[in-house]
Amino acid sequence: MSAEAEILDELHRLRSRMPQLTGALAASADGLVLAQDSRGVEPEGVAALTAAALGIALRLTDATGQGGFRELLVRSDRGYVATYAAGPSAVLTLLAEGRVNVGRLHLEGRRSSSRISELLQATGRATAQQPDRPRGQPSALTDAPPLPIRPTSPRAGGSRSRSRHRGTGETPTT
Amino acid sequence: MANTETALKDALSTIEGATGAALVDYTSGMALGTVGGGTGFDLNVAAAGNTDVVRAKLRTMEHLGLNDEIEDILITLSTQYHLIRLLKSRGGNGLFLYLVLDSGRANLAMARHQLKKIEAELEV
């Protein structure tokens, strides 16, 4: 089974576990839809917007020196949009009704995004035979517009962001 | 009057057999504070799950046409008691206290009584 089909399965499982979800989509960090299960919204548009929001979120986490990006929650009058990092090159975006249990949304979203990350890594390994693309590049998380400042203080919890430096040529000096 | 952290610590230290406590917002399912739980018992998971319990009961009461309110909910496991107490004080709307008790050590009547007292003194 291809990674896309397995991701779609994961999204279906997620929606059946949480009936308050109105949509779920996995996108690459550059805004392309990997798999989606959402009616009533245009997945391509949401994926593209997610990528834009992600760019800002990454800059924010970077500028405030708080390590790698984890998740983004937007609350509106009638619902929520939640975006979770799924490894270095993909994100999971969930749409939910206003009466959703946000605690549970986070738990399920986090679990699902790490599962999607594993699925992508498994296929990344399969295609990692090309010598100059060892990590399934390109990834928009690493190719995002250059950030103005890299936090120079060697923070202990920087393991997530460290992996993102690879392949960008911006290897931290520490 | 006690703040969230003090109230939760009080619950854990004064109630015999208590192993974890949380103050949970059931409009969002997220915990405002947690104490104890230890490894292997994630109180944030418990907060989200028990939010569903409280919501289901409130909805059922509404469907039954009961014009009443929940004081507390007791869940009995084979080795633990889980006690949910909804806050009634001003400003405490939409919140509940969640208490995990080791059923071998706890006195249920005493625990309910003490939790009621802690709830009355809690100011959010």
Contacts between the chains, C-beta under 8 A, distances in Angstrom:
chain1	res1	chain2	res2	distance
A	101	B	28	7.3
A	101	B	29	3.5
A	101	B	48	5.8
A	101	B	51	5.1
A	101	B	52	6.2
A	101	B	55	7.5
A	102	B	28	4.3
A	102	B	29	5.3
A	102	B	30	5.8
A	103	B	24	7.9
A	103	B	28	6.4
A	103	B	29	3.1
A	103	B	30	4.4
A	103	B	31	7.2
A	103	B	44	6.5
A	103	B	47	5.5
A	103	B	48	3.3
A	103	B	51	6.2
A	104	B	29	5.3
A	104	B	48	4.1
A	104	B	49	7.4
A	104	B	51	7.2
A	104	B	52	7.1
A	105	B	29	7.6
A	106	B	30	7.8
A	106	B	48	7.7
A	107	B	44	7.5
A	107	B	45	6.1
A	107	B	48	5.6
